[in-house]
Amino acid sequence: MKYLAIIVLLFFSINNADAQQKKLQKATFGMGCFWCSEALFQKLDGVTAVRSGFEGGSYPNPTYEEVCSGTTGHAEVIEFNYDPAKISYDDLLEVFWKSHDPTTLNRQGADVGTQYRSVVFYSTPEQKAAAEHYKAQLNKTNAYGKPVVTEITKAETFYKAEGYHQDYFNKNSDQPYCRLVILPKLEKLEKVFKAKLKH
């Protein structure tokens, strides 16, 4: 009887894990350097498995160096899972649009090139509608004083970047780029989105 109880408990715990996994959805954003984007979205409650990589180009399995050349058509992006019960796609879009400059075409700060474009790769019709509505509202209210040029396009093949790009800020927080560029973005995130952060 004891063994039967253990088997039943194992069965329910496996099914529960499967159900939890099915609840998760995927989102993909490009907002300049993926080191910055990854560091920000890792902090959000309900966001898991943030991966840095490339999407939107025509060249298969690109390397970082090839993407940096600007010839592959890929954008630096992050792809991650999120739990809609903890954070909505609209909340993710708000963090996305308030954490970079979506009015500069193919540029974020000193990073210049098509690989640094502002882009939302949507995975569902609902994500597409939400992103288009949000962008339209930003432009209607002239939120930035200039038009938002963020590209909204269907998700394509995501290519995970090399291992040294993954979890970059957490592994290299003492590097000058991390201190000068990423840290101020994290400080802003903690002020503006404090209620949405992991505790």
C-alpha positions in Angstrom: 0.0 0.0 0.0 2.9 2.3 0.9 4.4 1.8 -2.6 1.1 2.5 -4.3 0.8 5.8 -2.4 4.4 6.7 -3.6 3.5 5.9 -7.2 0.3 7.9 -7.1 2.2 10.9 -5.6 4.9 10.6 -8.3 2.3 10.5 -11.0 0.5 13.6 -9.7 3.8 15.6 -9.3 4.9 14.7 -12.8 1.5 15.7 -14.2 1.6 18.9 -12.2 5.0 19.8 -13.6 3.8 19.1 -17.2 0.7 21.3 -16.6 2.9 24.1 -15.3 5.2 23.8 -18.3 2.2 24.0 -20.7 1.1 27.3 -19.0 4.3 29.0 -19.9 4.4 31.1 -23.0 7.3 32.4 -25.1 8.3 35.9 -25.9 11.1 37.3 -28.1 12.3 40.9 -28.0 15.2 42.8 -29.7 16.2 46.1 -28.0 19.8 46.7 -28.8 22.6 44.7 -27.1 21.2 41.4 -25.8 23.5 41.6 -22.7 21.4 44.5 -21.5 18.0 42.9 -22.4 18.9 39.6 -20.8 19.9 41.3 -17.5 16.6 43.2 -17.3 14.2 40.4 -18.1 16.0 38.0 -15.8 14.8 40.2 -12.9 11.1 40.0 -13.7 8.8 37.8 -11.6 7.3 35.1 -13.9 10.1 35.2 -16.4 12.3 32.1 -16.8 14.9 30.7 -19.1 16.1 33.9 -20.7 18.4 33.2 -23.7 20.4 35.6 -25.8 20.6 34.9 -29.5 19.7 36.0 -33.0 16.6 36.1 -35.1 15.2 37.7 -38.2 18.0 37.0 -40.7 18.4 34.9 -43.8 21.7 33.2 -42.8 21.4 29.9 -40.9 23.3 29.3 -37.6 25.1 32.7 -37.6 28.0 33.4 -35.2 28.2 36.5 -33.1 30.9 37.9 -35.4 28.8 37.3 -38.5 25.8 39.0 -37.0 28.0 42.0 -35.9 29.1 42.4 -39.5 25.6 43.5 -40.2 25.3 41.3 -43.3 23.2 38.4 -42.0 20.0 40.4 -41.3 19.6 39.1 -37.8 18.8 41.2 -34.7 20.3 40.5 -31.3 17.4 39.3 -29.3 16.4 37.6 -26.1 13.9 34.7 -26.1 12.3 33.7 -22.8 9.5 31.8 -21.2 6.9 33.6 -19.0 4.0 32.6 -16.8 0.9 34.7 -17.8 -0.5 34.1 -14.3 2.4 36.1 -12.9 3.2 38.6 -15.6 1.1 39.6 -18.6 2.4 40.1 -22.2 1.3 43.7 -21.9 3.5 44.1 -18.8 6.4 42.6 -20.8 5.8 45.1 -23.6 5.8 48.0 -21.1 9.2 46.9 -19.8 10.4 46.4 -23.4 9.3 49.9 -24.6 10.4 51.7 -21.4 13.9 50.1 -21.3 15.3 51.3 -24.6 14.9 54.0 -27.3 12.4 52.6 -29.8 12.6 55.8 -32.0 16.1 55.2 -33.3 16.3 53.0 -36.4 19.0 50.4 -36.2 20.7 52.0 -33.2 20.8 51.9 -29.4 23.3 54.4 -27.9 26.7 53.7 -29.3 25.6 50.4 -30.9 24.8 51.0 -34.5 23.6 48.5 -37.1 20.5 46.5 -38.2 21.5 43.9 -35.5 20.5 46.5 -32.8 17.1 47.3 -34.2 14.0 47.5 -32.0 11.9 44.5 -32.7 9.1 42.4 -31.3 9.0 38.8 -32.7 5.4 37.6 -31.9 4.5 34.0 -31.5 0.7 34.2 -31.4 -1.9 36.4 -33.1 -2.7 37.8 -29.6 0.9 38.9 -29.1 0.9 40.6 -32.5 -2.4 42.4 -31.7 -1.1 43.5 -28.3 2.2 44.8 -29.7 0.6 46.7 -32.6 -2.0 48.2 -30.2 0.7 49.3 -27.8 2.9 50.8 -30.5 -0.1 52.7 -32.0 -0.9 54.1 -28.6 2.7 55.3 -28.1 2.6 57.0 -31.5 -0.9 58.4 -31.0 0.1 60.1 -27.7 3.6 61.1 -29.0 5.0 59.4 -26.0 8.6 59.9 -27.1 8.3 63.1 -29.1 9.3 61.1 -32.2 7.7 58.1 -34.0 8.3 54.6 -32.5 10.0 52.6 -35.3 9.9 49.2 -33.5 9.5 46.4 -36.0 6.7 43.9 -35.2 7.1 40.7 -37.1 6.3 37.0 -36.9 8.7 34.9 -34.9 11.3 33.1 -37.0 14.1 30.6 -36.2 15.8 31.6 -33.0 19.6 30.9 -32.9 21.1 30.8 -29.4 24.2 32.8 -29.1 27.5 31.3 -28.0 27.8 30.3 -24.4 29.9 33.3 -23.2 26.9 35.6 -24.1 24.5 33.7 -21.8 24.0 35.2 -18.3 26.5 37.8 -19.3 25.9 40.5 -16.8 25.8 38.1 -13.8 29.1 36.6 -14.9 30.8 39.9 -15.8 29.3 42.7 -13.7 32.7 44.2 -13.0 33.4 44.8 -16.7 33.2 48.5 -17.7 30.4 47.9 -20.2 28.3 46.3 -17.5 28.9 49.0 -15.0 28.5 52.0 -17.4 25.6 50.7 -19.7 23.8 47.8 -18.1 23.8 48.8 -14.4 22.0 52.1 -15.0 19.3 50.2 -16.9 18.9 47.8 -14.0 18.7 50.7 -11.5 15.9 52.3 -13.6 14.1 48.9 -13.8 14.2 48.6 -10.0 12.7 52.1 -9.6 10.0 51.9 -12.3 9.0 48.3 -12.1 9.7 47.4 -8.5 6.4 45.6 -8.1 7.1 43.3 -11.1 10.6 42.1 -9.9 11.5 38.8 -8.3 12.0 39.0 -4.5 
